[in-house]
Amino acid sequence: MPKKFDVVIIGGGLSGLLSASALSRKGLKICVLEKNRDTGGMIQSFNREGISFDTGMNFFGAFEKGQIQNELFKSFGIAGKTNITKISNFELVAKNGKYKIPNNFERFEKQLISYFPKEKEGIKVFLKQIKEIFYHISLESDFEDLSFLQYYEKSALKFINSVTKNRELAELLKFNNLLFGSNLETTPLYIYAVITGSFLQSAGTFTNGSKQFIEVLENQILNNKGTILTKKEVEKIITKNDYISHCVCNDGTAYFADTFLSTLHPQNIIPKIQSPLLKTFYRKRIAGLSNSKASLIINVILNKKTVLFDNKPKFINTEGKSVLFYFPVSGKNENYAGTAKIMIEDNVAPYSQWTDTKPNKRKDNYNLYKNERAKEIFNFIEKYFPGFKENIHNYFVSTPLTFRDYTGSPEGSSYGILKDYTKSSETIFSVNTKFKNLFLTGQSINFHGLLGVSITSSIACTVLTKYITNRKIN
Ligand SMILES: Cc1cc2nc3c(=O)[nH]c(=O)nc-3n(C[C@H](O)[C@H](O)[C@H](O)COP(=O)(O)OP(=O)(O)OC[C@H]3O[C@@H](n4cnc5c(N)ncnc54)[C@H](O)[C@@H]3O)c2cc1C
């Protein structure tokens, strides 16, 4: 007789682990099915030369006491259990010079007014609007309540251009373009304001990487008697009328549950569900949605004691490029940086000749191409941080194909479905589905990042738990 769970969670990335930890804390018998050998998805880490590197996850906002990410950590039972290092300032390298971007509303306002005294009014209007939208987010936020829609249907870019005619200031306000997949053209004001607002409240990074965060979540799930199964790729979801009966993995094993929570990208989960309830036009609509851009990540090991450490992540937005460059915090309190991380927007097109290949089975010309790209980016960074290049000991490059193959994200997209202020009804999803016991979470549902995924998973878990409670009563 196959084992039956209260909840089967499909995918063991950030949203799967957060949801599993929340639901198992409520005493529900949960099972996470993850296709890879390790959990973590886009925040998983890997080791090279004895050093742990993060694939995605650089930093996050609003993490201090009383702020929204901290409240979310509390609600997931993990507040205070992870080591977080505060980031006081970002830096922006723009066409006309370097700017300090304080991660604090008051300091940010003062700093910007000192750079652009004539733009004081515009800066105040900017911050008032960002705060109004950002403070609207709370643990009780419910994306089913559409009061936030008015901001979802406005353009972030048009908003920035409306507060100032000063091109230099407008460029500064786009400093975090990369955190939206360099897609501010389509980004809804709502998402820009919530993410920017969270970083202007406070910013932090996991000390020594996201590995310890994953471990905290996994331990909590296991302590609550939850089950985490890896190397379990869900291939089919079997329905009975408007219910999910079970799912079947690539090794033929079947998992039965009262409820199912999918954390997968909608373009991955929908084709796995065979049911007349999902009409052809709906399937085509989902398949036709655009995805946010992908990333090229270069993790660098630096020569020992050569590059001074600083905890000021740098956004370099020049020459038509958006590059993030920083020194990950090792927690060793050293004066010198051990590693550097570089992130730049990318897409699968330049890798078309390797589209049908699998990781570790790609030919040498793939590695040659990756190295060429890396060297080109090192030369770019060298212009702004002279001396960096000569202190590189070794480096490891992840391409959009790496992300596509390890996380299943279509086209290796970094942030899932492209959010578009002109298509709100198509690009935000409900956590409910046509199937009474199937719920959705993950970065494509509302918005991406630690904050977006935490909020969405919190909503999905609340809705799912209510469903279970109501079913028991009836
Ligand atoms: C390069 C990069 C940098 C980023 N930087 C930041 C940052 O600095 N700050 C921030 O807040 N956010 C950042 N993000 C975004 C953040 O990492 C994501 O929003 C978040 O991790 C997504 O979590 P998820 O659970 O929705 O998806 P995923 O992490 O993709 O999880 C999905 C999981 O499902 C598994 N899976 C897929 N198909 C199947 C299947 N058929 N059966 C079973 N399992 C399956 C995958 O292996 C994966 O583990 C970054 C993302 C990237 C790519």
The ligand as an SDF file (V2000), in Angstrom:
LIG
                    3D

 53 58  0  0  0  0  0  0  0  0999 V2000
   21.4660   33.9880  -10.3820 C   0  0  0  0  0  0  0  0  0  0  0  0
   20.3740   34.3250   -9.4140 C   0  0  0  0  0  0  0  0  0  0  0  0
   20.5970   35.2740   -8.4320 C   0  0  0  0  0  0  0  0  0  0  0  0
   19.5840   35.5990   -7.5290 C   0  0  0  0  0  0  0  0  0  0  0  0
   19.8290   36.5100   -6.5490 N   0  0  0  0  0  0  0  0  0  0  0  0
   18.8820   36.7550   -5.6210 C   0  0  0  0  0  0  0  0  0  0  0  0
   19.1540   37.6430   -4.5470 C   0  0  0  0  0  0  0  0  0  0  0  0
   20.2360   38.2000   -4.4270 O   0  0  0  0  0  0  0  0  0  0  0  0
   18.1800   37.8680   -3.6420 N   0  0  0  0  0  0  0  0  0  0  0  0
   16.9590   37.2570   -3.7280 C   0  0  0  0  0  0  0  0  0  0  0  0
   16.1160   37.4840   -2.8580 O   0  0  0  0  0  0  0  0  0  0  0  0
   16.6820   36.4060   -4.7460 N   0  0  0  0  0  0  0  0  0  0  0  0
   17.6130   36.1430   -5.6810 C   0  0  0  0  0  0  0  0  0  0  0  0
   17.3420   35.2970   -6.7130 N   0  0  0  0  0  0  0  0  0  0  0  0
   15.9870   34.7510   -6.8410 C   0  0  0  0  0  0  0  0  0  0  0  0
   15.7310   33.6040   -5.8800 C   0  0  0  0  0  0  0  0  0  0  0  0
   16.8650   32.7900   -5.8230 O   0  0  0  0  0  0  0  0  0  0  0  0
   14.5230   32.8290   -6.4020 C   0  0  0  0  0  0  0  0  0  0  0  0
   13.4120   33.7090   -6.5010 O   0  0  0  0  0  0  0  0  0  0  0  0
   14.1190   31.6630   -5.5150 C   0  0  0  0  0  0  0  0  0  0  0  0
   15.2250   30.9350   -5.0610 O   0  0  0  0  0  0  0  0  0  0  0  0
   13.1690   30.7510   -6.2990 C   0  0  0  0  0  0  0  0  0  0  0  0
   12.7330   29.6990   -5.4760 O   0  0  0  0  0  0  0  0  0  0  0  0
   11.6310   28.6920   -6.0170 P   0  0  0  0  0  0  0  0  0  0  0  0
   11.4180   27.6690   -4.9750 O   0  0  0  0  0  0  0  0  0  0  0  0
   10.4500   29.4370   -6.5100 O   0  0  0  0  0  0  0  0  0  0  0  0
   12.2660   28.0290   -7.3390 O   0  0  0  0  0  0  0  0  0  0  0  0
   13.5110   27.0370   -7.5000 P   0  0  0  0  0  0  0  0  0  0  0  0
   14.6340   27.4460   -6.6510 O   0  0  0  0  0  0  0  0  0  0  0  0
   13.7320   26.9300   -8.9770 O   0  0  0  0  0  0  0  0  0  0  0  0
   12.9620   25.6540   -6.9480 O   0  0  0  0  0  0  0  0  0  0  0  0
   12.2770   24.7250   -7.7410 C   0  0  0  0  0  0  0  0  0  0  0  0
   12.7840   23.3490   -7.3270 C   0  0  0  0  0  0  0  0  0  0  0  0
   12.0070   22.3610   -7.9980 O   0  0  0  0  0  0  0  0  0  0  0  0
   12.8760   21.3490   -8.4770 C   0  0  0  0  0  0  0  0  0  0  0  0
   12.1880   20.7000   -9.5940 N   0  0  0  0  0  0  0  0  0  0  0  0
   12.0080   21.1850  -10.8490 C   0  0  0  0  0  0  0  0  0  0  0  0
   11.2760   20.3010  -11.5820 N   0  0  0  0  0  0  0  0  0  0  0  0
   10.9820   19.2750  -10.7500 C   0  0  0  0  0  0  0  0  0  0  0  0
   10.2310   18.0680  -10.9210 C   0  0  0  0  0  0  0  0  0  0  0  0
    9.6490   17.7570  -12.0850 N   0  0  0  0  0  0  0  0  0  0  0  0
   10.1190   17.2220   -9.8700 N   0  0  0  0  0  0  0  0  0  0  0  0
   10.7060   17.5230   -8.6640 C   0  0  0  0  0  0  0  0  0  0  0  0
   11.4420   18.6510   -8.4630 N   0  0  0  0  0  0  0  0  0  0  0  0
   11.5550   19.5070   -9.4930 C   0  0  0  0  0  0  0  0  0  0  0  0
   14.1370   22.0920   -8.8590 C   0  0  0  0  0  0  0  0  0  0  0  0
   15.2500   21.2270   -8.9260 O   0  0  0  0  0  0  0  0  0  0  0  0
   14.2300   23.1200   -7.7210 C   0  0  0  0  0  0  0  0  0  0  0  0
   14.9430   22.6020   -6.6210 O   0  0  0  0  0  0  0  0  0  0  0  0
   18.3300   34.9410   -7.6150 C   0  0  0  0  0  0  0  0  0  0  0  0
   18.1140   33.9780   -8.6130 C   0  0  0  0  0  0  0  0  0  0  0  0
   19.1310   33.6670   -9.4980 C   0  0  0  0  0  0  0  0  0  0  0  0
   18.8870   32.6170  -10.5430 C   0  0  0  0  0  0  0  0  0  0  0  0
  1  2  1  0
  2  3  1  0
  2 52  2  0
  3  4  2  0
  4  5  1  0
  4 50  1  0
  5  6  2  0
  6  7  1  0
  6 13  1  0
  7  8  2  0
  7  9  1  0
  9 10  1  0
 10 11  2  0
 10 12  1  0
 12 13  2  0
 13 14  1  0
 14 15  1  0
 14 50  1  0
 15 16  1  0
 16 17  1  0
 16 18  1  0
 18 19  1  0
 18 20  1  0
 20 21  1  0
 20 22  1  0
 22 23  1  0
 23 24  1  0
 24 25  2  0
 24 26  1  0
 24 27  1  0
 27 28  1  0
 28 29  2  0
 28 30  1  0
 28 31  1  0
 31 32  1  0
 32 33  1  0
 33 34  1  0
 33 48  1  0
 34 35  1  0
 35 36  1  0
 35 46  1  0
 36 37  1  0
 36 45  1  0
 37 38  2  0
 38 39  1  0
 39 40  1  0
 39 45  2  0
 40 41  1  0
 40 42  2  0
 42 43  1  0
 43 44  2  0
 44 45  1  0
 46 47  1  0
 46 48  1  0
 48 49  1  0
 50 51  2  0
 51 52  1  0
 52 53  1  0
M  END
$$$$
